[in-house]
């Protein structure tokens, strides 16, 4: 039985957060938007974001292990995965502003072999009781890429990552409040 995306996100801890959404979609492009609100403060949330090996799903790695991921948090830095059998550059840092914004360029997963360009952005905003993290991902390529067919899967994959990041940050926020 397939669960609707909203039910899946609720089960993954998205209650109270804006659901994942494909905001634009065509054969040659798509745009995704997601939002989570975490109880960790903005500096802690930003630091956790810079360590995808702590929250990215191993199911969405080439090596099968999130511990092989790293993010070099500087302009031109690599969001990479390295293991004994190979390595991959998932994305490259385009822009970083401490505690508030990380923008990466890279075609994620199978889009890498399709000559697609993607921009993934995480924007952090402080709130009264934690931090709001907005993810935006835009991919563009040739019409033959049929990105409109890929958009729902990319949205689901990124929703899984955001749910894992939320779980990590909520646990850290709870620990910091005790």
N, C-alpha and C positions, 0 to 999 in steps of 0.2 A: 504494500500500500504506500503510495506517495503522499507525503505531507505537503500542504501548500507552504510556500516559502515563509509566509508570516508565522505559521504555526511552528515551522522548523526553527526560525529565529527566536521565537518565544521560548522554545524548549532549550535553546542554547544560551539563554540568559539575556535576551534582548528586551525583556519587559521594561517599559518606560523609555525606550530609545526609539528613534525613528527607524523604520525598517529599511533594509537595503532596497535600492531602486535603480532600475535601468532608466535613466532620464532621457536618453536619446538613443536611437538605433537605426542603422541603415546598413546596406550591404558593405559600405566602405568605412563605417565608423560606428562607435558607440561611446556613451558616457554613462558612468555609474556614480552613485552617491550613496554614502552610508554614514551613519552617525552613531556613536556610542557615548554614554556619559558614565564616567568612572568615579569612584570615590577617592582615588589617589590624587594628590595635588599635581599641579602642572609640571613642576620640575621632575618629580618622580615618574610621571607619565611619559615625559619626553625621554628620559633616560631608558626606560623600559622599551620604548619604541625603537631605540637604537640598537637593541639586542634581539633581533628576530629569532635567534637560536633558542630563546626562552619562551616564545609564544607562537611561532609559525608552525603549522601542522607538518609533520613528517610526511603525510600523505601527499603534500604538494611540494615535494623536493625531488630532485633527480636521483639523489643518493639514498633516499629512504631514511635520512636522519637529519632532523632540524639542527642538531649540534654541529653540523658542517656549515651552517650559515654564518655570515658575518656582514656587518655594515660599517664601512669606513666613513665616518660621519664628517666629511669635508667635501667641498666642491670637487667634483671629479672622482670622488670616492666610490668604491664598488660595493653593491649589495651582491655578494658572491656566495657561492657554495663550492667548497673544495673537499675532495675525498680521494682516497688512494686510487680510484679508478678514473678520475677526471675532475673537471671543474667547469663551472658555468658562471657567467656574469648575468644575473637576473635583471639588474638595472644599475644605472650610474646616477650619483647624486648631482642634481642640477642646481639646487638651492637649499640652503639650510640656515635657519634662524633659531638660535638657542631657545629652547623651551616652547617654541610656537609653530615651526613649520619645517617640514622635510618634503622636498619635491624630487622625485626620481624619474629617470627616463629609461624605459625598457618594455619590450613586449614580453609579457609573462607566459610561462609554460609553452604550450604548443604554438602560440602566436609567434614565437621567436623565429621559427623556420618559415614563416609566411611573409617575411619582409614587412611586418607591421610595426608602426611606431606607437609607443604607449607612454603616457605621463601619469604617474601615480603620486598623489599628494596627500599628506597627512597634516591637518591643521589643528592645533591645540588651543583651546580657549579656556581660561580659568572660569570657574563658577563658584557659587556660594558653598556648595557641598562637594566639590571635586573638579573634574576637568571634562570638557566636551571635546571629543576627537572626531573630526570630520574627515572622511576618506573620499577622495574623488579620483576616478581613473578614467582616462579618455584614450581610446585606441583608434588609429586611422590606418588605412591601407587601400589597396586596390579593391574595386567592387567584387572581383573574383574571390576575395578573401571571405566573403559572406559573413562579415562580422556580426550582423544582426542575429545569426544563428548561434554565434559563440557567446554573445553578451550575457544570456541567462546563466551559463556555466561559469563565466568569469565572475559574475556578481555573486553567485553562490560560493565560489572558492574564496573570494575576498571577505564575504560575510563570515565564513568559518574562521578566518584569521582574526577578524575584528572581535568575534566572540571569545576567542582564546586570549587576545590581548585584554579584553574587558575582565575576563576571569582572573588573569594574573594581577591586573591593577586593582581590582576590587579586593583581592586577598591582601595585597600590599597595603592598600588604604585602610583596611580593617586592622591589620597588625600595627600600623602607625598610630591609630586612634586608641589603642589599648595601653 
